[in-house]
Amino acid sequence: MKQRHHPSLSSPTRREVLGLLALGAAAVAVGGCDDQAPPSPVRSVRFKQRLWIPPEARPRVDASGGWEFNLTARTGQREFVPGKATQTWGINGDYLGPTLRAPRGQQITINVRNLLPETTTMHWHGAHLPAAADGGPHQPIDPGATWSPTWQINQPAATLWYHPHPHGHSEMHVYRGLAGMFIIDDEDEATLPLPRTYGVDDIPVIIQDKRFGPDGQLDGSDHTPVGLLGDTILVNGTVGPYFHATTELIRLRLLNASTARVYNLGFTDGRRFSVIGTDGGLLSAPHPTDRVQLAPGERAEIVVRLASGEKAVLRSYRPELGTIPGMALISGGLDAFDVLQLRAGSSSRRSTAVPRRLSDRSPVDAGSAVATRTFFLAGRQINGKQMDLERIDEVVTLDTTEIWDVINLDAQPHSFHVHGLQFRVADVAEAQPPPLLDGRKDTVFLPPGVPVRLILHFADYADPARPFMYHCHMLFHEDHGMMGQFLVVAPGQQPGQPADVPSNHEHHH
């Protein structure tokens, strides 16, 4: 029999929601409507620096054929502001990390060494893997220590990423520079005539916004309701980036690695492009469009055509946050700015057209769901509770399918990320999801008051003591308690208390 879980909301949550609505109304009075919005606070961009392409990490192959990657989190410095050295954190370098890449079926081990002055973690965002290897707050890496998760890649080709997830400190660890791309390959994707030469026609595009103080240091002190919003855009850690294209078609792997900002990406000349994949891999068919919106943590693979000798500028237009104008004003919803320039050579190499079919996927099947759960996001809480690493919020059964109804009750935008799997979006406000939500997803944007129904299948990995997380991926919200955790147990298995709870697990207040 299907079960329905009915969480209740506490009165403080309702009061905070009303407070945020009042804040939005006040902002309307100050900022006016969309037509009279102030200029974007993001600085104008001069494309003067060649886009840096993170190197692909080279694994060591052990005697059994397993791959072993080595990552070291460390301090460093980089000159983002001319003449000033910014103190940064990076992975195998001063800022960001190498691109990990592995084929489906490959056994991998990743040795993560922490040379930072603080305890951190490393989470494999979008990866289907055991909870013990997930890299959430239950797998802390103390300064000087090394953590070595291992698992077999068991998911379709996709653009994933990795970043820290220490409880209460995720926002600043990512903001300082700890992040990298993680590409999964498979045989089906390899047979398609798509751009696939890394750094040539298959380009990582890691988009972040930063704010620098007068001394050139990262300024993490000025929080909006959604978190840190910067006035300088970095792509792969490059300010004012351009990419010199040598082929007619370019595949851009877009990653919103910002901690709070939502991007609505398109080209300044209005050209259309093909979205071929989202969080969990390829769509069933290319989706032609001129915009793709990404909340923090979301990814999209697009293919754009360039004629010889032309330039095209990727721009972030005003995102569609679904908020009242006053809240949009203080949440980045009225900002528009250039991101990246593509420069085609005088004699670009011809490319094969994007295929009409990309992948075969079974249709979304809600009929097999054994339970329906509801998650209300409001006031830095989910279902009226702030995160507690010692509390299990939900228990699900291995090899079952569930429906999760997720609703943002706040006046501000949120997002929802589930660890350890990819889900499908069944409907948005009881309507069929738009094409960009039709593929496999692990993170979904939540406008205020719009219910989103997810279908999740819990396959392969059960652990009665090590939970997965679900949370808002506006990392300021996550750090302040908008997160919960769930166990996956085998049929008949009893859930236990969470294992490996860090001693310093108190969230911010």
Solvent accessible surface area in square Angstrom, and as a share of the most:
residue,aa,sasa,rsa
1,M,229,1.02
2,K,116,0.49
3,Q,109,0.48
4,R,121,0.44
5,H,60,0.27
6,H,143,0.64
7,P,37,0.23
8,S,91,0.59
9,L,37,0.18
10,S,42,0.27
11,S,61,0.39
12,P,66,0.41
13,T,2,0.01
14,R,134,0.49
15,R,153,0.56
16,E,73,0.33
17,V,23,0.13
18,L,118,0.59
19,G,41,0.39
20,L,18,0.09
21,L,78,0.39
22,A,63,0.48
23,L,75,0.37
24,G,0,0.00
25,A,60,0.46
26,A,55,0.42
27,A,10,0.08
28,V,53,0.30
29,A,90,0.70
30,V,133,0.77
31,G,16,0.15
32,G,26,0.25
33,C,61,0.36
34,D,60,0.31
35,D,136,0.71
36,Q,137,0.61
37,A,24,0.18
38,P,66,0.41
39,P,123,0.77
40,S,36,0.23
41,P,79,0.49
42,V,11,0.06
43,R,139,0.51
44,S,111,0.72
45,V,36,0.21
46,R,181,0.66
47,F,30,0.12
48,K,148,0.63
49,Q,85,0.38
50,R,151,0.55
51,L,7,0.03
52,W,92,0.32
53,I,43,0.22
54,P,1,0.01
55,P,79,0.50
56,E,43,0.19
57,A,19,0.15
58,R,199,0.72
59,P,37,0.23
60,R,135,0.49
61,V,90,0.52
62,D,51,0.27
63,A,120,0.93
64,S,106,0.68
65,G,35,0.34
66,G,6,0.06
67,W,62,0.22
68,E,41,0.18
69,F,1,0.00
70,N,92,0.47
71,L,1,0.01
72,T,32,0.18
73,A,1,0.01
74,R,86,0.31
75,T,70,0.41
76,G,16,0.15
77,Q,96,0.43
78,R,63,0.23
79,E,108,0.49
80,F,14,0.06
81,V,38,0.22
82,P,118,0.74
83,G,71,0.68
84,K,81,0.34
85,A,46,0.36
86,T,0,0.00
87,Q,107,0.47
88,T,2,0.01
89,W,20,0.07
90,G,0,0.00
91,I,2,0.01
92,N,75,0.39
93,G,21,0.20
94,D,44,0.23
95,Y,3,0.01
96,L,1,0.00
97,G,3,0.03
98,P,9,0.06
99,T,0,0.00
100,L,0,0.00
101,R,44,0.16
102,A,1,0.01
103,P,47,0.30
104,R,113,0.41
105,G,40,0.39
106,Q,29,0.13
107,Q,78,0.35
108,I,1,0.00
109,T,33,0.19
110,I,0,0.00
111,N,29,0.15
112,V,1,0.00
113,R,119,0.44
114,N,0,0.00
115,L,82,0.41
116,L,4,0.02
117,P,95,0.60
118,E,65,0.29
119,T,35,0.20
120,T,0,0.00
121,T,1,0.01
122,M,0,0.00
123,H,1,0.00
124,W,0,0.00
125,H,0,0.00
126,G,2,0.02
127,A,2,0.02
128,H,25,0.11
129,L,0,0.00
130,P,40,0.25
131,A,3,0.03
132,A,44,0.34
133,A,4,0.03
134,D,3,0.02
135,G,0,0.00
136,G,3,0.03
137,P,2,0.01
138,H,3,0.02
139,Q,16,0.07
140,P,50,0.31
141,I,2,0.01
142,D,79,0.41
143,P,68,0.43
144,G,56,0.54
145,A,39,0.30
146,T,77,0.45
147,W,41,0.14
148,S,56,0.36
149,P,8,0.05
150,T,70,0.41
151,W,7,0.02
152,Q,94,0.42
153,I,3,0.01
154,N,59,0.30
155,Q,8,0.04
156,P,29,0.18
157,A,9,0.07
158,A,2,0.02
159,T,1,0.00
160,L,0,0.00
161,W,2,0.01
162,Y,0,0.00
163,H,0,0.00
164,P,0,0.00
165,H,0,0.00
166,P,9,0.06
167,H,10,0.05
168,G,1,0.01
169,H,77,0.34
170,S,0,0.00
171,E,8,0.04
172,M,51,0.23
173,H,1,0.00
174,V,1,0.00
175,Y,5,0.02
176,R,63,0.23
177,G,0,0.00
178,L,0,0.00
179,A,0,0.00
180,G,0,0.00
181,M,1,0.00
182,F,1,0.00
183,I,0,0.00
184,I,2,0.01
185,D,36,0.19
186,D,20,0.11
187,E,147,0.66
188,D,113,0.58
189,E,8,0.03
190,A,60,0.46
191,T,111,0.65
192,L,29,0.14
193,P,61,0.38
194,L,11,0.06
195,P,11,0.07
196,R,81,0.30
197,T,69,0.40
198,Y,36,0.14
199,G,21,0.20
200,V,57,0.33
201,D,14,0.07
202,D,0,0.00
203,I,0,0.00
204,P,0,0.00
205,V,0,0.00
206,I,0,0.00
207,I,0,0.00
208,Q,1,0.00
209,D,4,0.02
210,K,4,0.02
211,R,64,0.23
212,F,18,0.07
213,G,16,0.16
214,P,130,0.82
215,D,89,0.46
216,G,0,0.00
217,Q,51,0.23
218,L,31,0.16
219,D,40,0.21
220,G,20,0.19
221,S,92,0.59
222,D,83,0.43
223,H,67,0.30
224,T,35,0.20
225,P,22,0.14
226,V,1,0.01
227,G,0,0.00
228,L,5,0.03
229,L,17,0.08
230,G,1,0.01
231,D,12,0.06
232,T,17,0.10
233,I,7,0.04
234,L,0,0.00
235,V,0,0.00
236,N,0,0.00
237,G,5,0.05
238,T,10,0.06
239,V,40,0.23
240,G,5,0.05
241,P,1,0.01
242,Y,34,0.13
243,F,15,0.06
244,H,78,0.35
245,A,0,0.00
246,T,61,0.36
247,T,2,0.01
248,E,27,0.12
249,L,4,0.02
250,I,0,0.00
251,R,3,0.01
252,L,0,0.00
253,R,6,0.02
254,L,0,0.00
255,L,0,0.00
256,N,0,0.00
257,A,1,0.01
258,S,4,0.03
259,T,4,0.02
260,A,2,0.01
261,R,3,0.01
262,V,7,0.04
263,Y,1,0.00
264,N,12,0.06
265,L,0,0.00
266,G,0,0.00
267,F,1,0.00
268,T,68,0.40
269,D,86,0.44
270,G,41,0.39
271,R,44,0.16
272,R,148,0.54
273,F,8,0.03
274,S,24,0.15
275,V,0,0.00
276,I,0,0.00
277,G,0,0.00
278,T,6,0.03
279,D,0,0.00
280,G,0,0.00
281,G,1,0.01
282,L,13,0.07
283,L,7,0.03
284,S,27,0.17
285,A,34,0.27
286,P,31,0.19
287,H,44,0.20
288,P,75,0.47
289,T,19,0.11
290,D,50,0.26
291,R,80,0.29
292,V,4,0.02
293,Q,51,0.22
294,L,5,0.03
295,A,0,0.00
296,P,0,0.00
297,G,0,0.00
298,E,8,0.04
299,R,1,0.00
300,A,1,0.01
301,E,4,0.02
302,I,0,0.00
303,V,5,0.03
304,V,0,0.00
305,R,117,0.43
306,L,1,0.01
307,A,60,0.47
308,S,64,0.42
309,G,53,0.51
310,E,52,0.23
311,K,123,0.52
312,A,3,0.02
313,V,25,0.14
314,L,0,0.00
315,R,62,0.22
316,S,1,0.01
317,Y,50,0.19
318,R,97,0.35
319,P,11,0.07
320,E,133,0.60
321,L,6,0.03
322,G,57,0.55
323,T,27,0.16
324,I,74,0.38
325,P,54,0.34
326,G,1,0.01
327,M,0,0.00
328,A,11,0.09
329,L,44,0.22
330,I,47,0.24
331,S,6,0.04
332,G,3,0.03
333,G,4,0.04
334,L,14,0.07
335,D,9,0.04
336,A,24,0.19
337,F,9,0.04
338,D,32,0.17
339,V,1,0.01
340,L,0,0.00
341,Q,20,0.09
342,L,0,0.00
343,R,64,0.24
344,A,10,0.08
345,G,12,0.12
346,S,104,0.67
347,S,99,0.64
348,S,19,0.12
349,R,136,0.50
350,R,196,0.72
351,S,31,0.20
352,T,89,0.52
353,A,65,0.50
354,V,31,0.18
355,P,24,0.15
356,R,221,0.81
357,R,141,0.52
358,L,10,0.05
359,S,27,0.17
360,D,131,0.68
361,R,44,0.16
362,S,85,0.55
363,P,115,0.72
364,V,58,0.33
365,D,82,0.43
366,A,39,0.30
367,G,60,0.58
368,S,60,0.39
369,A,3,0.03
370,V,66,0.38
371,A,3,0.02
372,T,12,0.07
373,R,11,0.04
374,T,17,0.10
375,F,0,0.00
376,F,44,0.18
377,L,0,0.00
378,A,1,0.01
379,G,5,0.05
380,R,35,0.13
381,Q,31,0.14
382,I,8,0.04
383,N,20,0.10
384,G,17,0.16
385,K,105,0.45
386,Q,59,0.26
387,M,4,0.02
388,D,55,0.28
389,L,0,0.00
390,E,92,0.41
391,R,65,0.24
392,I,39,0.20
393,D,35,0.18
394,E,23,0.10
395,V,53,0.30
396,V,2,0.01
397,T,50,0.29
398,L,40,0.20
399,D,98,0.51
400,T,25,0.15
401,T,17,0.10
402,E,3,0.02
403,I,12,0.06
404,W,0,0.00
405,D,19,0.10
406,V,0,0.00
407,I,35,0.18
408,N,0,0.00
409,L,59,0.29
410,D,4,0.02
411,A,6,0.04
412,Q,0,0.00
413,P,1,0.01
414,H,0,0.00
415,S,0,0.00
416,F,0,0.00
417,H,0,0.00
418,V,0,0.00
419,H,1,0.00
420,G,6,0.05
421,L,12,0.06
422,Q,33,0.15
423,F,1,0.01
424,R,41,0.15
425,V,4,0.02
426,A,25,0.20
427,D,32,0.17
428,V,32,0.18
429,A,55,0.42
430,E,160,0.72
431,A,56,0.44
432,Q,162,0.72
433,P,17,0.11
434,P,68,0.43
435,P,71,0.44
436,L,37,0.19
437,L,32,0.16
438,D,59,0.31
439,G,0,0.00
440,R,56,0.21
441,K,5,0.02
442,D,0,0.00
443,T,0,0.00
444,V,1,0.01
445,F,28,0.12
446,L,0,0.00
447,P,27,0.17
448,P,27,0.17
449,G,54,0.52
450,V,39,0.22
451,P,50,0.31
452,V,3,0.02
453,R,71,0.26
454,L,0,0.00
455,I,14,0.07
456,L,0,0.00
457,H,81,0.36
458,F,3,0.01
459,A,31,0.24
460,D,82,0.42
461,Y,50,0.19
462,A,41,0.31
463,D,29,0.15
464,P,43,0.27
465,A,26,0.20
466,R,77,0.28
467,P,5,0.03
468,F,12,0.05
469,M,2,0.01
470,Y,4,0.01
471,H,0,0.00
472,C,0,0.00
473,H,0,0.00
474,M,1,0.00
475,L,1,0.00
476,F,30,0.12
477,H,0,0.00
478,E,1,0.01
479,D,5,0.02
480,H,35,0.16
481,G,0,0.00
482,M,0,0.00
483,M,1,0.01
484,G,2,0.02
485,Q,0,0.00
486,F,1,0.00
487,L,0,0.00
488,V,7,0.04
489,V,8,0.05
490,A,31,0.24
491,P,103,0.65
492,G,78,0.75
493,Q,68,0.30
494,Q,144,0.64
495,P,59,0.37
496,G,33,0.32
497,Q,135,0.60
498,P,14,0.09
499,A,27,0.21
500,D,77,0.40
501,V,45,0.26
502,P,18,0.11
503,S,118,0.76
504,N,98,0.50
505,H,31,0.14
506,E,120,0.54
507,H,23,0.10
508,H,69,0.31
509,H,179,0.80
